[in-house]
Amino acid sequence: MIHAGSPDLDRRSFLRRVGVATLSLAGLGGAACGPESRVGRRRSGPEEGAPDDALQRPIVLPFGEDGIVVPAPAVELPVAYVSRALGRVYVAHDLRDRAALALAAHISVSTGVWRIPLPGDPVRRPIQPGDAAREFEEYPLRSWDPGSAPAEGDARLRLGRLEVVGIELACEAVQGTDEWCRGGPWNVRRCAPGGGQLCREILAEVGTASLWRDGRCADGPRQVRCLTWTAALD
């Protein structure tokens, strides 16, 4: 049986862990080159398309052998997190029903397993029992490690509001490597704090980028996939 822990304790623990990770990533981001590289936020609604005043340098991390990822750390506790690598769905007990609806999940009455469509699946197509790629074991949200590395196709549910974020990589250092990247610009939707909408974000490919072994981004490029967290609209 699954029991929810104290929401206040879970939130304090989460914010401490994310705060440390954010400070570490910010330190790494200071080594990036290219003053024209930016991650800018755009407001949704009537003002959509107008950039906010605050722009920040993107952090770029390697992702497997053929990709890079632009992380988007969340400073608030999500409602749920779906880990494809572990075959688990971590969910806040008090928002369990809303999370299941947002993920188009069917929960087995006999086993408690969540059957969740993968990105690109028709959400109304039944998932047969035994489909390992689409079956997830339920865990309480307090047991999720926010510092764990995400996998492509992982999903997270957050309470907030949709906004458009512009990403452009202009000779950015790929942290932990001797390579630099150039790519974009891309406009992606994300969930921002400050609203009551339940947003589903997926770690997905947004385009391709070029990698260089030269800090001037002028020698020997190769193409790689670029991934980041994007809000699903279906």
Secondary structure, 3 states (H helix, E strand, C coil): CCCCCCHHHHHHHHHHHHHHHHHHHHHHHCCCCCCCCEEEEECCHHHCCCEEEEEECCCEEECCCCEEEECCCCCCCCCEEEECCCCEEEECHHHHHHHHHHCCCEECCCCCCEECCCCCCCCCCCCCCCCHHHEEEEEEHHHCCCCCCCCCCCEEEEEEEEEEEEEEEEEEEECCCCCEEEEEEEEEEEEEEEEEEEEEEEEEEEEEEEEECCCCCCCCCEEEEEEEEEECCC
